[in-house]
Amino acid sequence: MPVDLIGYIYAATVAAGGIIGYVKAASVPSLAAGLAFGSVLGYGAHLNSGSPPRPLLQLGTSLVLAGMMGARWARSGKMMPPGLVCILSVVTFVRGIYVYNEHLWPARPTVAAGGIIGYVKAASVPSLAAGLAFGSVLGYGAHLNSGSPPRPLLQLGTSLVLAGMMGARWARSGKMMPPGLVCILSVVTFVRGIYVYNEHLWPARRHSSEKTKEETCIDDDQQES
């Protein structure tokens, strides 16, 4: 995989924004945040440059930055630095989805994006935290499903919990975005998981069944001999 040069440039730009904020206004929080996010994004670009690339860190961080800086841009109306960083973060996220699509687990960013949207629209920190937490758990669940053998219980359990929580919220508010969408996606993911991973859901029972079949085959062989 080629070096993620755009990712490194994006990371350097975010770090430079923190330094500029410190120089212009002696803002230590701006400096710390810029260097911290720049470092994480730099490491994300490093992961993207590997074989195979691992884009989730860069995607998640760019989503968080887009939400935070988008909210700050909306409040202040200033293009520099919140507007620029927000635009660059959105562009980086969309590019990451397009370039690294085959290396992503399907539909993971949706739940995390719902938390970002909640934060941008209402400055809801609980929404941001819940979205990123559930998105991370579902991402790891999809990682488990990608193994051999797949282990679908984490994804199934989490999608069921999300379907219940967001379904109740959807019923109370009547809003399609984000509770209705997340509820529908959670139900679809749960039903799909039951259908696709059915034989991997109860490993103990499967092993018992396989053992019984093996014993039956041995008995048949002994009778034939």
BELURSUL-V699217 format. One line per field, one symbol per residue. phi: phi as a letter, one per 40 degrees, with the letter a starting at -180 (. if undefined). burial: 1 if it has 24 or more other ideal C-beta (glycine too) atoms within 12 Angstrom, else 0. A space follows every 50 residues. Layout:
# BELURSUL-V699217
phi = ???
burial = ???
This chain:
# BELURSUL-V699217
phi = .cccccccccccccccccccccccbfccdccccccccccccccccccccc bccbccccccccccccccccccccccgccbcccccccccccccccccccb dcbbccgccccccccccccccbfccdcccccccccccccccccccccbcc bccccccccccccccccccccccgccbcccccccccccccccccccbdcb cbdcccccccccccccccccccccc
burial = 00010111011011111110100000000110111011011101101110 00111111111111111111111000000011011101110110111011 00111111111111111111000000110111011111101101100001 01011111111110111011000000011011111110110010001001 1000000000000000000000000
